[in-house]
Amino acid sequence: MLDWIIPIGLITLFSITMVYSNMRLGKPRRDGRPNKLPWGFIMVFCVLGIFLMVVHLFNLAGFETGPEHSLLGRF
């Protein structure tokens, strides 16, 4: 059961971080200086983390993922 709880928790953490970074992306700081953190890159890495956790959950459910199991096969 812990194999399912950790990826679902990470998906929620990445989702919350992605929403927060989306809110902070277009706004300047209160003192007018530029942002210290690249919020766009943080949002992209959160989407990558969500994708990896979803693939991991598919593997835990018993579905085989990867190029050798795709419809088109390995090129």
Summary of the structure (lengths in Angstrom):
residues: 75
radius of gyration: 17.2
end to end distance: 36.3
largest distance: 54.5
contacts: 157
relative contact order: 0.15
helix: 67%
strand: 0%
